[in-house]
């Protein structure tokens, strides 16, 4: 024989079966009790500062991509959402999925625009190495560094 449902289980089942009605009841309750609910919320935040910090941190982390992109391109459109999904692929240069950041292909300081076509996802290391170079300058710099390392390696073999 199945155990009887608890009141909480019954209420959850009713809410799931009646979402519009539940939403209407909740809105009316909040409108009638706004001051008390605000006071309760304030009191809870004062009594639980660590939980407030944790919730804030979790919210920021869950919505990090949205916050980042809103700062770079403004409104969040379908195109922006598609670009946001590319973050999961990792760094454009090295494919690392660690600490990806938005980078401007042509830096703003060098006349780059705040447009999606000028943005790419880079890991923190690649982004810091690129600094305020354009992609072309950055790849040229990398080639010079590699050539220098190859030259040193060859010289050490000769000596």
N, C-alpha and C positions, 0 to 999 in steps of 0.2 A: 504494500500500500504506500502510495506517495505521501510524503510529508506535506502538511498544509503550508501555503505561502505565508511568509511574514508580511506585515503591513508595508514594509519598504519594498518588497518584491511586487506586491499588488499595485502599489503606487507607480513603480517603474513600468509595469506592464500597461497600466492605464495611460501613462504619459506617452508611451510608444504608440499606443492605439489611437490616441487623441491629441496629436501634436498641436494642431491649430487651437483647440480649446484650452490646452495647457498654457500655450503662449499668451492667449487672451487673459486668462486668470492671473498669470504671473505679472503681466504688464499692469493690470488694474491694481494688484496688490502693491507693486512697487510705487505706483503713482500715489496711492493712498498713504503709504508708509515711508515715503522718501526720506524725511528727516531722521526717523528712527533707524532706518537701514544705513544711512550715511554715518550716523553716530556710532552704530555698532561696528561698521567697517573701520572708522577711525580708531576706535578703541582696540580692535583686533590688531591693526597695523602697529599701534604703539606697544602692545603686549607681545608681539611676535616679530621683532625686527629681523631676526635671522631668516625666518620663513618668507618674509616679504622680499629680502634680498635674493633668496633662492628662486622664488617665483619670478622675480624681475629678470634674473639672469637666464632662467629657462625660457622665458618669453622672448627675450632679446636673441638668444641663440636660435630658437625655432623660427624667428622672423628676420634673422640677420641679413639674408640675401635681399629681402624686400627693402629693409632700411638702407642697405648699401646702394641699391639701384635707384631708390627714390632720390638719394643725394646726387647721383650722377646724371640721371635722365629725366627726373621729375615724375610725371604720371606713369602708373604701372599699366601698360597695355598688353595685349596678347603677344606682341613682338618681344616686349621686355620679359614676359614670363618664359618665352622660349629661350631667350638668352640666359635667364636665371637657371634654367634646367641644364644648360651647358656646364655649369659649375661642377656638377656631378662627374663630368669627364676629367676634371683636374686641370692642371697647368697647361697652357697652350704650348709652352716650350719643352717642358720635361715630363709632362703627364703626372706629376706628383699630385696627390689629392690632399696633401697637408696644407692647411691655412691658406686657401686660395683667396685672392683679393682681386678687385677690379683694377685694371691698368688701362691707361689711355695709350693707344698705339702711337699717336702723336700727342705728346704731353700738352696739357693746358697751357703751361708756361711757354710753350713753343708755338702757340696758335692753334692747338687741337680743339676740337669741338666736343661738347657734351652730347654726343649722339651715339646711338648703339653701334653704328658702323666704325666708330673710333674706340670701342671698348673690347677688351679681351680678359679672360681669367688667367692670372698668373699666381704661382705659389709665392710666398713671401720672399724666398731666396732669389728667385728670378726677378721679381718686381724690384727688390732693393738693388740687385746687380744692374738692372736696366736703368734705374734712376730716372733721369730726365732726357734720356736718349730716344730717338725715334727707333723703330724696329731695324731699319737699314743700318743706322749707326751702331746699334747694339750688336747685330750679327757681324759687322765689320770688326768691332772691338773683340768679339769672341774669337774670330779667325786670327787676329793679330796675337792674342794671348796663346792660342793653340800653336801657332807658328813659332812663337818664342819658346814655348815649352819643348816643341820638337827639336828646335835648334840646340837648346841646352842639352837635351837628351843625346843628340848625335855628338855634340862636343865632348860630353862626359865619356862616351864610348871610345872616342878617338884618343883622349888623353890617358 
